[in-house]
């Protein structure tokens, strides 16, 4: 099977949605993808996040696919990584 950009764009990624405050105390919404720890997309509204995060996901996946050494973790894949990040990062 050819795992190209379209293949990865159509996976059922694990989305983590939340809200936070910006530097001015204004609420913003974000989406993270569990399988891609470096991925975060922010917008002023929850709907804006949901409507637009895939544009950034496409760019992120393109870069990851260009790097032959990068393994893209797929949803449901067991990485064997049980690292307790909270104890490592103060």
N, C-alpha and C positions, 0 to 999 in steps of 0.2 A: 504494500500500500504506500502510495506517495503522500507523505505528510507535508503538504504545502500550506501556504497561508490560509487558503479557504478551509482546509481541514481543521486547522487550529481555531479559526474564527467561529466555527460551528460547534465547538465543544461546549459542554455544559459547565462552564467555569463556576467555581464557588465564590459568589459575590458577598462581600462584607460591606454593609451600608451603615453609615453613621453620620453624626453631626458634630460640629465643634465650633469654636469661636475663632475668628480671625484676630489680627492685632488691634483692630478697632472695636472689638467686642461684638461684631456682627456674626450671626449664625451662617455657617456654610455647610453644605452636604458633601459627603465623599463616598466613593466606592473603591474598595480594595479588592484584589483577587488573591485568594488564599494560596493558589499554586504559583503565583508570580509575586514574591514578597516585595519587589521593587515597584510594583504597580499601584498607583493611587491617582484617582481622578476627582477633581473638586468642581463644584458649581454652586451658584447661589440658591438653587432650588433642588429638591429631591428629583423632580421630574427632569430637570436639566441634566442631572447626573445620569439618570437612566437613559435619556435620549442620546447622549453624546459620548459616553465612556468608550464605546466601541471604536471610535475614531482613534483615540489614543492607544487602545489595545492593538489595533491593526499596526500602528507605527512600532509599538513595542515588540510585537511578534516578528515584524520584518527584520528588525535589528537582531533579534535573537536567532532567527533563521540564517542570517548572513554570517554569524559566528559559528563555524563548524564545531567548536569546542563546547558550545552551550547546549545543555540538555534541557528541553522544555518539559517540565513536570505536567502531566495531564491529570485532569480531575479523576480521583479515585486511585491514582497511582501511589503505591506505598514507597515512600522515599527512605524509610528506615531512619529518618532524622528525628530523634526524640530530644533534641537540644532544648534545654530550659532557658530560653532567651531572656526571661525576666531576671534570672539570677546572674546572667552574664553582663547585662546592660543595666547599670545603676540608674 
